[in-house]
């Protein structure tokens, strides 16, 4: 498979690229900083330097042409202000989906976050509230599209080694999960039609990844 990943230098993306190299699949990582390119090449991924905050839809569609799967794993990240939550977490997600439609890539997976469909608690930091609004709007935008989409909402992300056992369902109790396990679930979902047009939540659990997929 050819898998194009927006946010190709992110932590989840790099785990995903490593897994794809191990299965002989082709990973293409969209990055905004050329200095990140060697790290992707070290993972046998193809880096494409493109700023999703300013790129035209045709530029992104050119990258997506011939892909089997599009994965949106980009985000403004910690330290960014409310404005970049809007331009990256929403704007870039919308652009990436527009480009997937234009390029004819039906399989589309978007990384979300548990809790975005719940109202922000009183006193919530404004930047975090902006992040939740942007993520929710990006989900709503994707759901309205004629794509084979999946929204995957992991719990609190950690850099711990993969556990290999998860809880994956339409709704789960809040918890945490290693990024490496998120990447493993992404790979398992690529060709799983039971995950099409579904929003799935994911935390560490007691079910092996392959079994968790068959239970969907």
Order of alpha helices (4+ residues) and beta strands (2+ residues): beta-alpha-beta-alpha-beta-alpha-beta-alpha-beta-alpha-beta-beta-beta-beta-alpha-beta-beta-alpha
